[in-house]
Amino acid sequence: MISPDRFRTIPCPTYPEIRLAVLPGARTSSLIETFQPDAIHIATEGPLGQAARKHCLRRGYPFTTAFHTRFPEYIHARCRLPLAWTYAHLRKFHGAGKRIMVATQTIEDDLTARGFKNIVRWTRGVDTTLFHPRDKSFLDVRRPLSAFVGRVAVEKNIEAFLKLDIPGTKMVVGDGPARQHLEAKYPDTLFTGAREGEDLAKHFAAADVFVFPSRTDTFGLVLLEAMASGVPVAAYPVPGPLDVIGDEPVGVLGEDLANAVMRALEIDPKRCRAYAETYSWDRSIDQFLANLYPFRGADAVDGAAA
């Protein structure tokens, strides 16, 4: 794994929690050549991804990429940069690779309409051992407890959740650049800050309904983590929730998010857990390995893992 922890970094503008590698080109090239990989996968379009792409093109190494995040929409939400500009950049970035891995059919259809090629599927998995139903008395709050878990940033549309006129308590688990502003504006909401591991899993399971107000996520792994915890989902009918939940009786999708919350509270938690169990890590790993493009070794063939 070639990740920012191997480099000197600076905080990402407007999002200091994300660290960006500074001038990673030479070291990235050295790490790749020293390791001598059989296949190369570029996970993100940031400085490290740019450096790895440049090295692969220079050396003639085929590589795969993944489209995890709608960065054009995120950037547009912050500085109103036209979507066409950033999608043109991403189309060029991913177009040099052999395959682009995406999580859902909706994202594949959207990228295809924008001119992206060679798209393959790579679903997500959920840790059903860590995330499972637990005793909800862990949190002593007024019920029902409606929860959001994720980055506290403008692109997550969290304020749409916090504005809802619904009974009980609202909880936001996570940190990010918008937390201070939202915490001051909505003092009745429980802001827990970032949580990890067992602590995070306990907060998931303590909720009565998981509210996902984002309109820009490509998948939303937190949806699976909530359902694995026996918590039904309320979300907008947009890519991500539509692909993960669809018509399954484990959540309610609707433009009236308050109504979706109230209806989701009636869902049997056992159905949510059973549905999440169909998203195994083994399936996700098998898809990823099959999508790689091996270029070293006698047994390396197109479409096989090396």
DAJOBEL-V483935 format. One record per backbone hydrogen bond with DSSP energy under -0.5 kcal/mol. CO is the residue of the C=O (numbers start at 0). NH is the residue of the N-H. E is the energy in kcal/mol with one decimal. If there is no record, write none. Layout:
CO,NH,E  CO,NH,E
This chain:
0,2,-0.8  2,5,-2.1  3,6,-2.1  7,21,-2.8  9,19,-3.3  11,14,-2.2  14,11,-0.7  14,17,-2.0  16,18,-0.5  17,11,-2.7  19,9,-2.1  20,22,-0.6  23,27,-2.7  24,28,-2.3  25,29,-2.2  26,30,-2.7  27,31,-2.3  28,32,-2.4  29,33,-2.4  30,34,-2.0  31,35,-1.9  31,36,-0.6  37,294,-2.8  37,295,-1.0  39,63,-2.1  40,42,-0.6  41,65,-1.0  45,49,-2.8  46,50,-2.2  47,51,-2.7  48,52,-2.5  49,53,-2.3  50,54,-2.1  51,55,-2.6  52,56,-2.5  53,57,-2.1  54,58,-2.3  55,59,-1.2  55,60,-2.4  59,61,-0.5  62,97,-3.3  62,98,-0.6  63,41,-3.1  64,100,-2.6  65,67,-0.8  67,217,-0.6  68,70,-2.1  69,73,-2.0  70,74,-3.1  71,75,-2.3  72,76,-2.0  73,77,-1.0  74,77,-0.5  74,78,-2.9  74,80,-0.5  75,79,-1.8  81,84,-0.8  81,85,-1.3  82,86,-2.7  83,87,-1.7  84,88,-1.7  85,89,-2.4  86,90,-2.6  87,91,-1.7  88,92,-2.4  89,93,-2.9  90,94,-1.7  91,95,-0.8  92,95,-0.8  93,96,-1.7  98,64,-2.6  98,100,-0.5  99,119,-2.8  100,66,-2.5  101,121,-3.0  103,107,-1.9  104,108,-2.8  105,109,-2.3  106,110,-2.8  107,111,-2.5  108,112,-2.1  109,113,-1.0  110,115,-2.6  111,114,-1.6  117,99,-2.6  119,101,-2.4  125,127,-1.3  126,130,-2.6  129,131,-0.8  134,137,-1.0  135,138,-1.4  138,140,-1.2  141,168,-0.7  143,145,-0.7  143,168,-2.1  144,146,-0.5  144,207,-2.9  144,208,-1.6  145,170,-2.5  146,210,-3.2  147,172,-3.1  150,152,-1.5  151,177,-2.7  151,178,-0.5  152,155,-1.8  152,157,-0.5  153,156,-1.8  156,159,-1.2  156,160,-0.6  157,160,-1.2  157,161,-2.1  158,162,-1.9  160,163,-1.4  163,165,-1.2  168,145,-3.0  169,189,-2.7  170,147,-2.4  170,172,-0.5  171,173,-0.6  171,191,-2.3  171,192,-0.6  172,149,-2.4  174,151,-1.7  175,178,-1.6  177,181,-2.4  178,182,-3.1  179,183,-1.6  180,184,-1.8  181,185,-2.4  185,188,-1.8  188,190,-0.8  189,171,-2.8  189,191,-0.6  192,173,-0.9  195,198,-1.1  195,199,-1.2  196,200,-2.4  197,201,-2.3  198,202,-1.6  199,203,-2.2  200,204,-2.4  201,205,-1.3  202,206,-0.6  203,206,-1.4  207,231,-0.5  208,146,-2.5  208,210,-0.6  209,211,-0.5  209,233,-2.8  210,212,-0.6  211,235,-0.9  219,222,-1.9  219,223,-0.7  220,223,-0.6  220,224,-2.0  221,225,-2.4  222,226,-2.2  223,227,-2.8  224,228,-1.0  225,230,-2.3  226,229,-1.8  229,231,-0.5  231,209,-3.1  232,251,-2.7  233,211,-2.8  234,253,-2.2  235,237,-2.0  237,241,-2.5  238,240,-0.8  239,243,-2.9  240,244,-2.7  240,245,-1.5  244,247,-2.3  247,249,-1.9  247,250,-0.9  249,232,-1.4  251,234,-2.0  254,256,-1.3  255,259,-2.1  256,260,-2.2  257,261,-2.0  258,262,-2.2  259,263,-2.3  260,264,-1.6  262,265,-1.4  263,266,-2.0  267,270,-1.1  267,271,-1.1  268,272,-2.1  269,273,-2.3  270,274,-2.2  271,275,-2.2  272,276,-1.6  274,277,-1.6  275,278,-1.9  277,279,-1.0  278,125,-1.7  279,283,-1.4  280,284,-2.8  281,285,-2.5  282,286,-2.0  283,287,-2.2  284,288,-2.6  285,289,-2.0  286,290,-1.5  287,291,-0.9  288,291,-0.6  296,299,-1.4  300,303,-2.1  303,293,-0.8
